[in-house]
């Protein structure tokens, strides 16, 4: 005895199965697949194979086409030479923006640049202490000056020469003479200022009148001259000068010499030196 009722105790004789056994027993066999299911699965598999084959062929065609295009772009028609790729935009821009060499030209002298004034009173040939003076700028050929040095202030004598007048303007000639025994040359504009009797500067130095010029050779005793331009008693006039102070071109020493010039209406200009004693342009 196990304590459990015998399931077959209540069964009728001749039948060993319990009344619930048919319900608990697994039905025999399995359900068959629906008709046509395998055929449908095979059709789907075949369709997937065809799609994969078509995609692979398309990819191969794209790769082949790209290879042919690349080979055609890198080779010239009818030649086996490899064609170099075109220059990049950056190189083209750099080549385009590179500055084009230009031939230099001599600068034109700037009007209004004069030497600074000196101090003290000197005689006609006295020289002052060195004071900076802008070097003259040549705008023409220095014909015949290659074998001669530049004239030093100590070689020169300064004086006011003749003059001219017209249409309310006054013109005086400033003359430099080589009193030494050796030839020299001068090029360009002098620095020129007006002085009173005590050697004080009157007004501003002379402005430069723009003109072309070239080197002038002074033989011993030879002279060069330029033209001082003022106006005749027009507008506001400064006191007339008693002396003039000149810095010869290329020199830092000056010469003081007697000379009466009046700056009226703020017009006081000087031209570059030319050969002779009748100013520039020669009269």
C-alpha positions in Angstrom: 0.0 0.0 0.0 1.4 3.4 -1.0 -1.5 5.5 0.2 -2.5 6.4 -3.3 -5.7 5.2 -4.8 -5.3 2.8 -7.7 -6.5 4.6 -10.8 -7.6 1.4 -12.2 -9.6 0.3 -9.0 -12.8 1.8 -10.2 -12.4 0.7 -13.8 -14.7 -1.9 -15.1 -13.2 -5.3 -15.6 -11.6 -5.9 -18.9 -10.7 -2.3 -19.5 -7.4 -1.1 -17.8 -7.6 2.5 -18.9 -8.9 5.3 -16.7 -11.8 7.4 -18.0 -9.5 10.6 -18.4 -6.7 8.8 -20.2 -7.9 9.6 -23.7 -7.9 13.3 -22.8 -4.3 13.2 -21.3 -2.7 11.1 -24.0 -0.9 13.0 -26.9 -2.8 12.5 -30.1 -0.9 10.2 -32.5 1.2 11.8 -35.5 1.7 15.5 -36.5 -0.2 17.9 -38.7 0.9 18.0 -42.3 2.1 21.2 -44.0 -0.6 23.2 -45.9 -0.8 22.2 -49.5 1.6 24.3 -51.7 3.7 25.6 -48.8 7.0 24.0 -50.0 6.5 25.3 -53.6 6.0 28.8 -52.2 9.2 28.6 -50.2 11.2 27.4 -53.2 9.9 30.2 -55.3 10.9 32.8 -52.7 14.4 31.3 -52.5 14.8 31.4 -56.2 13.7 35.0 -56.3 16.2 36.0 -53.7 19.0 34.3 -55.7 18.0 36.2 -58.8 18.0 39.5 -56.9 21.5 38.9 -55.5 22.9 37.9 -58.9 21.4 41.0 -60.5 23.0 43.3 -57.8 26.4 41.7 -58.1 26.3 42.1 -61.9 25.3 45.8 -61.5 28.2 46.4 -59.1 30.6 44.7 -61.4 29.4 46.9 -64.3 29.8 50.1 -62.2 33.4 49.1 -61.2 34.3 48.3 -64.8 32.9 51.5 -66.2 34.7 53.6 -63.5 38.0 51.8 -64.4 37.6 52.5 -68.1 36.8 56.2 -67.5 39.8 56.6 -65.2 42.2 55.0 -67.7 40.8 57.2 -70.4 41.2 60.3 -68.4 44.8 59.5 -67.5 46.0 58.7 -71.0 46.0 60.9 -74.1 44.2 59.9 -77.2 46.4 58.1 -79.6 49.4 58.1 -77.3 50.8 56.0 -74.5 52.1 59.1 -72.7 50.5 59.8 -69.3 48.8 63.1 -69.2 49.7 65.1 -66.1 46.7 66.3 -63.9 45.8 70.0 -64.3 47.3 72.5 -61.8 45.3 73.1 -58.7 43.4 76.4 -58.2 45.8 77.4 -55.4 48.8 77.1 -57.7 47.1 79.0 -60.5 46.1 81.7 -58.0 49.6 82.0 -56.7 51.0 82.3 -60.2 48.4 84.9 -61.1 49.0 87.0 -58.0 52.8 86.9 -58.2 54.0 90.5 -58.8 55.2 91.3 -62.3 58.8 92.7 -62.3 58.8 96.4 -63.4 61.6 98.5 -64.4 62.4 101.2 -61.9 62.4 104.9 -62.7 64.2 107.7 -61.0 61.8 109.5 -58.5 60.7 113.0 -59.3 62.0 115.7 -57.0 59.4 116.7 -54.4 58.7 120.4 -54.1 58.9 122.0 -50.7 61.9 120.1 -49.3 64.7 122.4 -48.2 67.6 122.3 -45.9 67.2 123.3 -42.3 68.3 126.8 -41.4 71.7 127.5 -39.8 72.6 130.0 -37.1 75.0 133.0 -36.9 76.1 135.6 -39.5 78.6 134.8 -42.1 80.4 136.6 -44.9 79.7 135.8 -48.6 82.0 132.8 -48.6 81.7 131.7 -44.9 80.6 128.2 -44.3 78.5 127.0 -41.4 78.5 123.9 -39.3 77.2 120.8 -40.9 73.4 120.5 -40.9 71.5 117.6 -42.5 70.3 118.4 -46.0 68.3 116.0 -48.2 70.4 114.7 -51.1 69.2 115.8 -54.5 67.3 113.4 -56.8 68.5 113.1 -60.4 65.9 113.0 -63.1 68.2 113.2 -66.1 71.5 111.8 -67.3 74.7 113.0 -65.6 76.5 113.8 -68.8 80.2 114.4 -68.3 80.0 114.2 -64.5 81.3 110.7 -64.1 84.9 111.9 -63.9 84.3 114.9 -61.7 83.4 114.8 -58.0 80.4 116.7 -56.5 81.2 120.3 -55.7 81.8 121.0 -52.0 80.5 124.1 -50.4 84.0 125.3 -49.8 84.6 125.4 -53.6 81.7 127.7 -54.3 80.8 131.4 -54.1 77.1 132.4 -54.0 75.5 135.7 -55.2 72.3 137.1 -56.5 72.4 137.9 -60.2 70.0 139.6 -62.5 66.3 139.1 -62.7 63.1 139.6 -64.6 59.4 140.5 -63.9 56.1 139.9 -65.5 52.4 139.5 -64.7 52.9 140.4 -61.1 55.8 137.9 -60.6 59.4 138.6 -59.7 62.3 136.4 -60.8 65.9 136.6 -59.4 68.8 134.5 -60.5 70.9 132.7 -57.8 74.4 132.0 -59.1 77.0 129.6 -57.7 80.6 129.9 -59.1 83.4 127.4 -58.8 86.3 129.4 -57.4 88.6 126.4 -56.9 91.2 125.0 -59.3 89.5 121.7 -59.9 86.3 120.8 -61.9 83.3 119.5 -60.0 79.6 119.0 -60.6 76.2 119.9 -59.1 72.9 118.2 -59.5 69.4 119.4 -58.5 68.0 121.9 -56.1 69.6 124.0 -53.3 68.2 124.6 -49.9 67.4 128.4 -49.6 66.2 130.5 -46.7 65.8 134.3 -46.1 67.6 135.9 -43.1 67.3 139.2 -41.3 70.3 141.4 -40.3 70.8 139.3 -37.1 70.9 136.0 -39.1 67.4 134.9 -38.0 65.3 133.0 -40.5 62.3 134.9 -42.1 59.4 132.6 -42.9 59.7 129.1 -44.4 62.5 128.0 -46.7 61.9 128.1 -50.4 59.7 125.4 -52.0 61.0 123.4 -55.0 59.4 124.1 -58.4 59.0 120.8 -60.2 61.3 120.6 -63.2 63.5 118.0 -64.9 67.2 118.4 -64.3 70.6 116.7 -64.8 74.1 117.1 -63.5 76.0 120.2 -64.5 79.9 120.3 -64.6 81.6 123.4 -63.3 85.1 124.0 -64.7 87.3 126.3 -62.6 85.6 129.7 -62.8 82.4 128.2 -64.2 78.9 129.0 -62.9 75.5 127.5 -62.5 72.3 129.3 -61.7 68.6 128.8 -60.8 65.6 131.1 -60.5 63.9 132.4 -57.4 60.2 133.1 -57.9 58.2 135.5 -55.8 55.3 137.9 -56.4 55.4 141.7 -56.5 53.7 143.1 -53.3 50.5 141.0 -53.4 48.7 139.6 -50.4 50.5 139.5 -47.1 54.2 140.2 -47.4 57.0 139.2 -44.9 59.9 141.5 -44.2 62.5 141.7 -46.9 65.6 139.6 -46.4 69.0 141.1 -45.7 70.9 137.9 -46.4 70.2 134.6 -48.0 71.4 131.2 -46.8 72.0 128.4 -49.4 72.9 124.8 -49.0 74.4 123.6 -52.3 73.0 120.3 -53.6 74.4 117.3 -51.7 76.0 119.4 -49.0 75.3 119.9 -45.3 77.4 123.1 -45.0 75.9 126.4 -46.0 76.8 129.8 -47.5 75.4 133.1 -46.3 75.5 136.0 -48.8 73.8 139.4 -49.1 70.5 139.5 -50.9 67.1 141.2 -50.6 64.1 139.0 -51.4 60.5 139.5 -50.2 58.1 136.6 -49.7 54.6 137.9 -50.6 51.4 135.9 -50.7 53.3 132.8 -49.4 55.1 132.3 -52.8 58.8 131.6 -52.5 60.1 128.9 -54.9 63.4 127.8 -56.5 64.2 125.8 -59.6 67.1 123.2 -60.0 70.5 124.4 -61.2 71.3 124.8 -64.9 74.5 125.9 -66.6 75.1 129.6 -67.0 74.2 132.7 -65.0 70.7 133.4 -66.3 68.6 131.1 -64.3 66.6 127.9 -65.2 65.3 128.0 -67.8 68.0 130.2 -69.1 66.7 133.6 -70.3 
